Amino acid sequence: MKHQQTPIITQERDGWELPGWQRQQADLITDPAELLSLLGLGAESLPESLAAAKDFPLRVPRGYVRLMEPGNPHDPLLRQVLSVPAELREEDGYSSDPLEEASHTPVPGLLHKYHGRALLVVTGACAVHCRYCFRRHFPYQSHLSGKRWDQALEWLASRRDIGEVILSGGDPLTLNNRRLQELLAALAEIPHLRRLRIHSRTPVVIPERMDEPLLALLSDSRWQTALVLHANHSREISDELVSRCQQWRREGITLLNQSVLLAGVNDSVDTLEALSDRLHVAGVMPYYLHQLDAVQGAAHFAVPDSVAMQLHRDLRSRLPGFLVPRLSREEPGEPAKTVLAG
């Protein structure tokens, strides 16, 4: 899929100003030269960065960049979004579809891998392009063309064994509240669906996305709702995000976090401990710590299993069990995630 820069939009057609989170999402940094300049970094690596970003462009909110350390080319937040030459290397064992999702697509826009639950691909858009993303090569156009969700909704209605629907993408919270409300209303017509799970990194990079209208939409519904955030480092959890998560917890929304273990980002016990501590302050339960999915272009982020297992043992020695995420890997064809350490 070819990604295009989102145009800057400041007003709805009826004249009302767009919410702040949408203005931030419309004014993303997409030029590596601008990102390096904002951080006071030299342009020595710019040609390689531009080449690596050709098929999966840079896309990062300005507020997230303000969480990065100026002058540090190895900043763990910067490392997650800035393209590097290593992405261009072909690595054995890495592919464009590491989880073989194409074989688990009964109808366009829907993935069914695990018993009792199904995942709805609601958009191909993201507020940030993470360089390790396992769907960086995903064929969104074939999943989102035509009437978008109609076939998926019909499939869900026909499967009474499905009790949970997971909204994913892309990132479902890049959709505005009106579109989300339309989708949830359609899903609510399917009586055997009981649980709603939303996986999103948008609140981490744009905390303002967790606004009052979205909270009202998700808390004033028949769903047992869980929001699964995706933070990999404690510095990603800003004071603004903490405040909004605490409010959502008070309103009864289950908040979980899943991380990916990434070399040069969070592959130390001190970093993982700080992340769990910060999540606890926000009222978010550490859920999974994933081993990297073997997607082509991300091999430089891989952490060996032996190192990951030792990190998890060290983390268990420092934290109470409820703050230790399960170390896991997703393997094609397995009936559930493979838990390497619980």
KOLKOLGU-929138 format. One record per residue: residue in one letter; x, y, z of N, C-alpha, C in turn. Coordinates in steps of 0.1 Angstrom, whole numbers, plus 2048, in hexadecimal, padded with zeros to 3 digits. Example, Ala and Ser with C-alpha at 12.3 -4.5 7.8 and 13.67 -1.06 7.14 Angstrom:
<nodes>
a8847C784E87B7D384E8847DF84E
s8807EA8478897F584788180084F
</nodes>
This chain:
<nodes>
m8087F480080080080080980C800
k8068167F880D8237F880682C801
h80E83180B80983B81580A849810
q80085181280185F80E80086881A
q80687481980587D8247F7882825
t7F38838327E58888357E5897834
p7DC89D82C7DB8AB82B7D78B1838
i7DB8BE83B7D88C58477CA8CA845
i7C18C684F7B38CA8507B18D285D
t7AB8DD85C7A98E586879A8E686C
q7918E48637838E686677A8DB85F
e76F8D88667658D086075E8D8855
r7568D184D74F8D98427458E2848
d7408DF8547358E785A73C8F3862
g7498F48617509008677558FD875
w7518F287C7578F08897658EB888
e76D8EF89177B8EB89177D8DC895
l7868D588E7888C789178E8C689F
p78C8BA8A67928B88B37A18B88B1
g7A88BC8BC7B68BD8BC7BE8B18B7
w7B98A58BB7C08998B77C08978A8
q7B589C8A17B489A8937BD8A588C
r7BF8B08927C88BA88C7D68B588E
q7D98AE8997E78A989A7E989D890
q7DF89588E7E088A8857E188F876
a7DC89B8747DD8A08667EA8A8864
d7F28AA86E7FE8B286D80A8AA872
l80B89D86D816894870823898869
i82E89487083B89686983D88A860
t83F88C85384188284984F883842
d85788D84586388F83F86F88C849
p87788284788288085088B88C852
a88D8948488958A084A88F8A9855
e8828AB85587C8B385F87D8AD86D
l87B8A086E87D89987B88B89B880
l8958998788A389A87D8A68A8881
s8A08B28798A38C087D89C8C488A
l8908BF88C8898C28998918BD8A5
l8988B28A389F8AC8AE8AE8B08AE
g8B28BA8A68BF8BF8A68C98B48A2
l8C58AB8998CE8A18948D38A4886
g8DF8A08838E58A28758DE89A86B
a8E089E85E8D98988538E288D84C
e8ED8888548F687F84E8EE872849
s8E586E8518DE86184E8D1863846
l8CF8708418C287283A8C186B82D
p8CB86A8248C98628188C485381B
e8CB84D8248C783F8288B983E82E
s8B68488368A984883C89E84A831
l8A085382889685581D895848815
a8A084181289F83580A89782B811
a89982981E89281F826884822828
a88082F82787283382A86A83381D
k87082F81286983080585C828805
d85C81C809850814809847814816
f84D81982184681B82D84A828833
p84383382F848840832848844841
l85084E84484F85485284285A854
r83D85886183085E86583085E874
v83186A87983286C88882C87988D
p82487989781E88589C82988E8A3
r82689B8A28308A58A88318A48B7
g8258A18BE82589F8CC82E8948D0
y82E8898C983687D8CC8458818CB
v8488898C185688D8BF85B8958CB
r85289D8D18568A58DC85A89C8E8
l85688F8E885A8868F38688818F1
m86E8838E587B87E8E28868878E7
e8928818E989D8898EE8A58908E3
p8A589D8E38AC8A48D88BB8A08D8
g8C089F8CC8CF89D8CB8D388E8CD
n8C98858CF8CD8778D28C886F8C6
p8D186B8BD8CD8638B28C98548B6
h8CB8508C28C88438C78BC8448D0
d8B584F8D08A98508D989F8448D6
p89A83D8E18928318DE8858348D8
l8808418D98738448D28768478C3
l88184E8C18858518B38888448AC
r88E83B8B289282E8AC8858278A6
q87A8298AD86E8228A986882889C
v86B83489886483A88D86D83F882
l87A840884883845879888839871
s88683986488B82F85C89A82E85B
v8A082285A8AE82085A8B281684F
p8BF81784A8C380E83F8C07FF842
a8C17FB84F8BF7ED8528B27E784D
e8A87F084B89B7EB84689B7E6838
l8A67EA8318A77E68238AD7D8821
r8B37D382C8B97C682A8AF7BA82A
e8B17B18218A97A58208AE79B82B
e8A57978348AA78E83E8A278083D
d8A977583E8A376883E89A76784A
g88E76184788475F85287B76B854
y87D77684D87478184E86C783841
s86078684285778783784D793838
s84679582D83C7A082D82F79C835
d82D79083782178B83F826781849
p82C78585483377C85D829774865
l81C77886781277186E809769865
e80C76A85880376384E7F576684F
e7F27738517E57788527DC776846
a7E277583A7DB77382E7D376682F
s7D875C8367D174F8377C674F842
h7C575A8497BB75B8547B0766851
t7AE7688447A477384079876D839
p78E76984078276383A77B76D831
v77B77A83477578482B77E79082C
p77E7998227877A58237847AD82F
g78F7B283678E7BA84178C7B384F
l78D7A684F78B79F85B79579385C
l79B7928687A478886B79F77F876
h79F77287479B76887E7A575E880
k7AD75F88B7B875688F7B574E89B
y7AE7548A57AC74E8B279E74C8B5
h79B7418BD78D73D8C07867498C8
g77A74B8C37717548CB7737638C8
r77D7668C077F7758BD7847778AF
a7817828AA78578689C78979489C
l7927978937987A48927937AB885
l78E7B88877897C087C7937CA878
v7987CA86C7A17D48677997E0862
v7987EA86B78F7F5868795801860
t7A280185F7A980C8577B7807855
g7BD80D84A7CB80B8487D481784D
a7CE8218537D582D8587DA82B866
c7E58318687EB8328767F0840878
a7F08448857F5851889804851889
v80A84688A81984588A81D838882
h82883887B82D82C87483882787D
c83681C88384081588B84980C882
r85680E88285E80787985E7F887A
y8597F38868597E488884B7DE885
c8427E68808347E287E8327D5876
f82B7CB87C82A7BF8748207C0869
r8197CB8688107CD85C8157D8853
r8227DA8538277E584A8267E283C
h8247D58388227D182B8147CC828
f80B7CE8317FD7C98317F57CE825
p7EE7C681D7E77CB8117D97D1815
y7DA7DD81C7CD7E38217C37E6816
q7C87EA80A7BE7ED7FF7B57E27FC
s7BA7D57FD7B17CA7FA7A77C7805
h7AA7CC8117A27C981D7977D481F
l79A7E081A7927EC81D78A7F1811
s78B7EB8067847F07FA7757ED7FA
g76E7F27F17607F07F07587F57FC
k74F7EC8017467F180C74D7EF81A
r75A7EE81A7627EE82675E7E3830
w7557E58397527DC8447477D2842
d73F7D48377337CC8357357BD836
q73F7B882E7417A982E7467A483C
a74E7AC8427537A884F7477A8859
l73E7B18597337B186272A7A685F
e7287A285371F79785072678A855
w73378985373A77D85873977C867
l73B78786E73A78787D72B783881
a72178887A71478587E71177687C
s71876F87371576187071C758879
r72675D88272E75588A72B757899
r72274F89E71E7518AC72974D8B6
d7337468B173E7438BA74874E8BD
i7467598B674E7658B874876E8C2
g74F7708CE7497798D87517868DA
e75C7878D37657938D57697988C7
v7687A58C576D7AB8B97787B58BD
i7837B48B578F7BC8B77907C68AC
l7907D38AF7927DD8A57A17E08A3
s7A67DF8977B47E08957B67E7887
g7C27E78827C47EE8757D27EA870
g7D97F586B7D880386F7D580587D
d7CF8108807CB81488E7BD81988E
p7B48118957A68158957A382389A
l7AB8288A37A98358A97AD8418A1
t7B283E8947B484888B7A684C884
l79D84388578F84788178985188A
n78085A88577A86388E76E85C895
n76986389F75F85D8A875285A8A1
r74F86189774385E88F744851888
r74F84F88175184287A752836884
l75883889075982E89A74B82B89F
q7438358A17358338A672D82B89C
e72F82E88F72782688572B818885
l73881588773D807887738800893
l73980789F7348008AB7257FE8AB
a71E8078A570F8058A470C7F889C
a7147F78917127EB8897167DE890
l7217DE8977257D389F71B7D08AA
a7157DA8B070C7D88BB6FF7D18B7
e6FD7D08AA6F17C98A56F47BA8A4
i7007B68A77037A78A77037A38B6
p6F879C8BA6F67998C87017918CF
h7087888C871177F8CF71F7868D1
l7217928CC72D7998CF72C7A08DD
r73579C8E67347A18F473F7AB8F7
r74B7A88F27577AF8F675C7B78EA
l7617C38ED7677CC8E37757CF8E7
r77F7CD8DE78C7D08E17927D98D6
i7997E38DA79E7ED8D17AD7ED8D3
h7B57EA8C87C47EB8C97C87F88C2
s7CF8008CA7D380E8C47E08138CA
r7E88198C27F48208C67F182F8C6
t7E68338C07E48418BE7E48498CB
p7DD8448D67DE84C8E37EC84E8E8
v7F58458E58038468EA80A8528E3
v8078538D680E85E8CE80586B8CD
i7F88698CF7EF8758D07E58728DB
p7E98758E87E08728F37D38798F2
e7D28848EB7C588B8EA7BA8838E3
r7BF8788DC7B586F8D67AB8698E0
m7AF8688EC7A78628F779E86E8FC
d7958738F378D87E8F778087A8FD
e77988490276C88290976287B900
p76087F8F37568788EB75986A8E8
l7668668E776A8588E57678508F2
l76B8568FD76885090A75984D90C
a75185790874285590A73D84A900
l74384A8F473F83F8EB7428318F0
l74E8308F67528228FA74D81E908
s74A82891074582491E73682491E
d72F82B91572082A91571C82190A
s71F81490C71C80A90271A7FD909
r7157F39017127E690771F7DE908
w72A7E39037367DB90273E7DA90F
q7457CF9117507CE91A75C7D2912
t7617DE91576A7E590C7787E4912
a7827E190A7907E290E7987E9903
l7A07F39087A97FA8FF7B77F5901
v7BD7EF8F77CB7EA8F87D47F48F2
l7DC7FB8FA7E68058F57F37FE8F1
h7FB8058EA8088008E681380A8E9
a8198088F58248108F98308078FC
n83B80B8F78478038F8852809902
h85081590685A81C90E853825918
s85882792485182F92E85083E929
r85984392185985191D84D853913
e84884990E83C84B90582F84E90D
i83084B91A82484D92282485A929
s81F864921820872926816875931
d81888093880F88494280188593D
e7FF88A9317F288B92B7EC87E929
l7F38749247EE8679227EA860930
v7F286293A7EF85D9477E286394C
s7E087094B7D38769507C7870948
r7C886F93B7BD86A9347BA85B937
c7C58539387C384593C7BC843949
q7C084B9537BA84B9607AB84E960
q7A885895779A85B95679284F950
w79784994579183E93F78F832948
r79983095179782595A78C828964
r78B83496878083897177283596B
e77183695E765834956763825953
g76B81D95776980E95676F808949
i77780F94277E80993678A80293A
t78B7F59367977ED9397A37F2930
l7AE7F59367BA7FA92F7C57F0931
l7CA7EC9257D57E29257E07E891C
n7EC7E391D7F77E79147FF7DB90F
q8027DB90280B7D18FD8177D98F7
s8227D38F982F7D88F48367CE8EB
v83F7D38E38487CB8DB8567CC8E0
l85D7C18E386A7C28E78737C68DC
l87A7D18DD8817D78D18907DA8D5
a8997D58CE8A77D88D08AA7E78CF
g8B07EC8D88B37FB8D88A88048DD
v89D7FE8E18918058E588E8028F4
n88C7F58F68877F190488D7E4908
d8997E090389F7D39068A87D4912
s8A37DA91D8AA7DA9298A07D9934
v8A47D393F89A7D194A8977DE951
d8A07E895189C7F59578917FC94F
t8937FB94188980193987B7FA93A
l87B7ED93A86E7E693C8687E8949
e8707E995486B7EC9618647FA961
a86B80395C86681195B859812953
l85880A94984C80A941840804949
s8427F99508377F39588337FD963
d83D80396983A80D97483181896F
r83581E96382E82995E820825959
l81F81995381181495080881395C
h80E80E96780680D97380181A978
v80982597780583297B7F9837973
a7F98339667EF83795D7E282E95E
g7E38239667D881A9677D681195C
v7E280E9567E280494A7E97F894E
m7E37EC94C7EA7E094F7F37DA945
p8007D89488097D193E8037C493A
y8027C192D7FB7B69288047AC921
y80A7B09168137A890F8207B090C
l82B7A890C8387AD90783B7A38FB
h8397A88EF83A7A08E384979F8DE
q84C7938DB8587918D28557968C4
l85F79C8BD85D7A28B08577988A6
d84C79D89F848795894852797888
a85578C88185F78C87885B79286A
v85979F86B8557A685F8617AC858
q8617AB84A86C7AF84386E7BE845
g87B7C284887E7D084B8807D385A
a87D7CA86387E7CC8718887C4878
a8907BC8728997B28788A27B9882
h8A67C58808AF7CC8898AA7CF896
f89D7CD8988967CF8A58967C28AD
a8997B78A78987AA8AE8A07A88BA
v89B7A28C48A279F8D18A178F8D2
p8AD7898D48AD77A8D48A47758E0
d89E7698DE8957648E889D7628F6
s8A975E8F58B175C9028B2769909
v8B47749028B57819098A878590E
a89D78390689078790A88C77F917
m88F77291788B76A92389276F930
q89F77392E8A677893A8A178593E
l89D78E93589779B93888A799940
h88278F93C87678C943878787951
r88277E95288577996088A785969
d89278E96389779996B88B7A296F
l8827A49668767AC96886D7A6973
r86B79997386379397D86A79498B
s87779598C87E79799987C7A599E
r8787AE9968777BC99A8697C199D
l85F7BB9968517C09968477B599B
p83C7BA9A18317B09A482C7AA997
g82679E99982279798D81879E984
f80F7A698A8057AD98280B7B8979
l8187BC97B81E7C69738287C0969
v8287B39688317AC95F82A7A7953
p82C7AC9478247A893B82979A938
r82079293182478592C82D78791F
l83878192084178091483B77690A
s83977A8FE8317728F58367748E7
r83276B8DE83476C8D08287678C9
e82576D8BE8197688B681F75F8AA
e81A7538A981F74A8A0814745896
p81674688980C742880807734882
g7FA7328827F47258837F1720891
e7F672789B7F47238A97E77288AE
p7E07218B77D37258BC7D37318C5
a7DE7358CA7DF7418D37EE7468D2
k7F07518D87FE7568D980674C8E1
t81374B8DD81C7428E582274B8F0
v81F7468FC82574E90883274890B
l83D75090A84A74B90D84D74C91C
a84775692284975793183D75F936
g83675A94082A76094582C769952
</nodes>
